Amino acid sequence: MKDKQAVIIGGGPAGLMAAEVLAQAGIAVDLHDSMPSVGRKFLMAGKSGINLTHAESFEKFVSRYGAQRDWVAPWLASFGADALRDWARGLGIDTFVGSSGRVFPDDMKAAPLLRAWIHRLRVGGVRFHMRQHWLGWDLQGDLRFATPDGEQKVGSGGTAIILALGGGSWARLGSDGAWMPWLQARGVSVAPLKPANCGFNVDWSQHFRDKFAGWPVKSIVATFGDQQRQGEFVISQYGVEGSLIYALSTPLRNAIEANGTTTLLLDLAPGKSVARLTREIAHPRGARSMASHLQSRARITGVKAGLLREYATRDDYDAPVRLATMIKSLPLPLVTPRPLDEAISSAGGVTAEALDARLMLRALPGVFCAGEMLDWEAPTGGYLLTACFASGYAAGHGALAWLADTR
């Protein structure tokens, strides 16, 4: 593989992993990124503790990728959760499994891992070119980059190119989706980018918004269709966000796309039946207000009481069975997802049909894609990062195979 070259565009986990695979095989690797330093989104995601992967079984792990599970599964089979933990250990970073099955570095920090990784890549010969924003190809097929010193071009003949440009969330960190028209112009099938792991807009009353924006809603069960999750979320000025909402964001987003709006059902009193709540509510309250009565008898207070007042009618409050039913199945109308740039991740991107098994573009031999710019999505919990690492690993090996066949 002497004298073989590769250009990687994008310095997130997928691009860096592809660079490592290629450099370890003796390929000359140049990595370009639009940011002043690599791994910006990786570091931001790890501000409160970087969740690298998850310790659940492979079968359950793969199921987290929904409709794209069969596409993602081979990547994870080659570089999954165990391989990722071994890789981190090789950088001097031990990991542990939390109570929820999530896997974190021992010190919970992303920066030490990233520093050790970049050092190893530099020692391995990877050349980093920062503040270089990719502009697509010129008419001769050379790569164009906008740099602080003006536009520069890089020849691509006989060179493996790996695109790891991210999706469309967190544009300020480099994932702006600007690459989409350049690939589409060259015949690459690209699905529109959509918010994933996102919040949703709700038409709160002004009173509710002013009083409860920023409040967490804890210990509830949310149901949408045949999916049910227990946890918590946060009331925002615009609607709802947080882990419980993110876990259901894909079907909620798809339902809004199909129907224009949708409704999430909230159980504000998990563990209590409608019959039990009805008895508690029907208990004589004497001179106490209904709010005091619900607090003492049904433990509905604070933001939960506010949610109930937001959607229950006066007739509901006058009928214990109806009010108990509302508490157990409160309809929360969701209007639209929050904007793409606010989302934790994005769906859409380069479709599976546009790529071969090596993650090489069928329309552009020698050009590979990896990471979040591919059309897959997953919930938080380590699944996003693991698939980014794994797709970079797959694209790196795909590029190696292509270079080996190139004379």
N, C-alpha and C positions, 0 to 999 in steps of 0.2 A: 504493500500500500504506500510505498515511498513516493513522494511528490504528489500525492493526492491532496485535494483541498476541499474545505467545506466553509460555507458562510452561513452563520446562524443569525437570524433577525428576531430579537426579543430575548431579554435577560431575566425572565421569570423562571420558576422551577422547571418548566418543560424545556425551555431553551438551554438552560444550564445543564440539565441532565443529558440532553442530546450532545452538548459540547463535551461532556465528560466521556461519554461512550466513544465518540470519534477520536478525541485526543488520546485516550488510552490505547487505541488501535494504531496510533502513529500518524493520524491525519492532521494536517495543518489546519487549525480552526481559527477563524476570525468571527467574533461575536459583536454585533452592532445593536445598540439600544438607544431609544430616544431620550431616556432619562440621564441625569448626571451620574447615577450609579445603578447597578442591577438590583433586582429583587425588591423594588419599592413596595409593590402590593403585598408581597410575602411578609415584609417587615410590618406593614400596617395591619395585616390580618393577625399578626402575632403580638400586638400591643398588650393584650390582656392574657396572653398565653397561647403559644402556637400549637394548634391541634393538628398533628402531622397525619394521623391515620386512625383506624379503629381496629379493635381486637376481636371483633365478631367473626363467625365462620365465613369461609370464602363464599359459600352459596348465598348467605344472607347479605354479605358485603356487595356482591355483584347485583343483587336484586335492587339495590338503592339507585341504580342507574335507569330504572324504568324501561321505557320503550327502546333505549339504546344499550341495554344490558349485553346483548349478544355481540355488539360491536366492541364494547369496552372490555369484555371478559378476557380476550386473549392478551391484552396489554397487562391486565392485573395478574394473569397467570404467569407472566414473565417477570413482572416487577410489582408485587403486591405489598400488603401491609408488613409481612415478615421481612421481605427483602428491603423495604424502606427502613425498617428499624435497624437491620444489620448495616445498611449503608450509613445511617447516622452514627452508629457505633464506630464505624471505620473512620469517621471524622472526629472521634473523641467525645461524641454526644450520646450519653445513655438516655434511655426513655423509660417511662413507666405507664401503666394502664390505670386510668382513673376509675372511679366507681361506676361511671356510665359506660365503660368500655372504650372511651376515647384515649388516644395515646398522645403523650406530651413529652418533650425533653425534660430531663430531671429538673432543670432550673426554670422551665416554662418559657424560656426566651428564644426568639427567632434569630437575634443578631449573632450570637456566638456560632451557631450552626452555619449561617450564611458566610461569616468571615472565614471560618475554617475551610468552607467549600471553595470560595473564591481563591484563597491562597493555594489550595491544591490544584485548581484549574490553571492558575498562572504558572505554577511550577511545572505543570504538565504541558505547557506551551500554548495555552489558549490566549489569544490576543483580544483585548477588550477595546471597543471603539464606542465611546459614549457621546451623548448629545447628537446622535445621528438618526434622524427621522426618515424612515423609508418612504420613498415616493413612487414605488413601482419600478417598471422597466422602461428604458428608452427604446427607440425604434430598432436599435441594433441588438437588443436583448440584454444590455448591461443594467445592473441594479443602480438605481438613483437614490441618493441620500441628501437630505437637507442638513447641513452642518453649520456650526458657528462661523466657518470660513467660506460659506457658500456651498453650492451644490457640488457633490462629488459623485463619481461613478466607479463601480466595481464590476469588472468583467466576470461573467458567469459561465463561460464556455468550459465544459468538462468539470465544473465545480458542483458539488452537492449543495443545495440550498435548503435550509430548514427554516420555515416560518413558524414562529411561536409568539404571535403578536397579541395574544389575549383576546378577550371578547369586547364588550362595550360598556362594562361597568367600571367606575372609578377612573374616568378619563384623565383626571389630574395626575394619575400615577402611570399613565402611558397606555391604558387599554381604552382606546377611543373608537375602534372599529373603522378607522380611516382606510384600512386595507381592502375593504369589501369591494368597492367599484373596480379596483385594479385587477382583482382575481376574476370578477364577473366579466370584465372586458376581454379576458383571455379564455372564456368558455368554461369557467369553474362554477359548479352549482353551489350557491350560497343561500342558506335560509336566513330570513330576517332576524336580527338580534332582538331578544326580548329579555325583560327583567326576570331573574330567578333568585330565590331566597330573598324575597322582597316584601315590603310592606304594602298596604292597600289604603286607598282613600275611602273615608266614610263621611257621610253628610251629618256630622254632629250638630246638635243645636248649639247656639252660641254659649248658653249657660253651661252645658256639659263640657264644652271645649275649654272654657275659661276656668272651670273648677278642677278638671281632672287631667288635662294634658300633662304628660310626664309621669302619671301614676302607673305602677305595675298592677296587672290583674293576675293574682296568683291562685294556684290550686284550683284549676278549672279543667274541664274536658271539652275539647272542640271536636265537632263532627262535621264532615262534609262527604256526602255520598256514603261509600262503604269504608271510608277512612276515619279513624278516630285517634286523637292524640291528647295526652294529658301534659300539663305544664303551665307556662305563664306567657303573657305578652304585655306590651306597654301601649297605653293610650298616647297618641301624638296629636299635635295640632290638626293634622290632616286626616288621621285615621288610626290604624293599628300597625304595630311592628313587633319584632321580637321572635324568639326561637319557636314558639308554638305556631305563629303565623307563617314563618319561613318554611316549617316542616310541611305545610299544606299548600305552599304558594303555587306549585306547578298545577295541580288540578283546579285551584281557585282561578288562576290566570287563564287557563284554557277554557273554563266555563264562562268567564267574562268575555273572552274573545268570541265564543260561540253564541252567547245569549245576550250580551250587552251589560249584564249585571249578574250577581249571584248572592247567595245568602249562606253564611256560616252559622252553625248552631252551637250555642255555648251552654254547657251545664255548669251553673254557678254553685252547685252544691253536690259535688261528686260524693258518692257513698250514701246518699239519702234518696229514697224512692219518692215518687210523686205522692203515694199514699201517706208516707210519713210526713212529708212537708205539708200536705193538706191538713193533717191532724194538728200540726204545730201552728199553722197559720189560723186555723179555725178556733184555736184555744181563745177563750175570752180575753180581751186586752184591756178592758176597763177604760180608764181615762188616758192610757198611754197612746201616743201617736202611732200610726202604722209603721213609721220608720223605726221607732223604739221597739215595737212589737216584733218586727222582722229581725232586728238585731238580736234580741234576747231569745226568741223562739227558733229562728232558722239560721242564725249567724250570717245574715245578709246585711252587710254594712259597707260604708266607704264607697269605693268605686264600683263594687258589685251592686250596691243599692242604686248608685247613679245610673248604671247600665239598665237596671230594671225599670227605673223611672223613665229612661229615655225611650223605651219601646213598649212598655206595658200601658194599657189604657185604664181609665177609671173603672170601667166594667171589670177588667181583670182584677183590680185591687178589691173589688166588692165581692168576688167569687173565689173562695179559697182554692178550689180545684184548678181554676183557670190560672191563678197566680202561681200555684205550685208547678203547673205545667210550663209556665213561662220561665220560672227559675231553672227548671231542668232542661229546657230547650229554647233558650232565648235566641230569636232570629236576629243576626247582625248583618244588615245589608252592606255589601262591599260594592263600590262603584267602579273603580279602576285600580290597576297596580300603580305603585309609585314609579317615578321616572327611572329609566334604565340606569342612568349614571349614579343613582342612589343605591342600587341593588348590590348585594354582596357578590353576586355572580350573574352570568347571562346565559341564556339558551340561544339556540340558533348558531349560525356560522357555516363553515365548510361541511357539506353533507357527507355521509358515509359513502354515497354513490359516486362522489367525486374522487375518491381515494381508493387505491388498491390495498392489499393486505399489509403492505410495508408502510402505509400512510403516505405514499407518493401520489401526487395529483395525476390523474389519468390524462388530463389535458396538457400537462407540463412535465414531461419526464425529467427527473433529476431535482424536482422541487417537492419537498415534503412539508407536512403541516403537523403541529402538535399543540397540546394544551387547550385552553379555553376557547380558542378560535374555532375549534371543531364543534359540531352540532350535537352536543350531549349536555346533560345537566345532572346535578346530584344535590342532595341536601347537605347542610353543614354537618360536621361531626368527623371530619378527616377524609371524607369521600372526595371532595373537590381536589384537595392537594394530592391525594394518592393518585388519582387519575391523571393529573397534570404531570407528575413525576413519571408515571408509567407510560404515558403517551410520548413523552420526550425520549424515554428509553427505547420505545418501539421505533420511533422515527429515526433515532440515531443508528440503530441496527439496520433499519431499512436503507438509510443512506450508505452505510458501510457495504451492504450487499450490492447496491447500485454502482458504487465506486469500483468494487471488485470486478464488476462486469464491464466497466468502461475502459476502453483501450486508449 
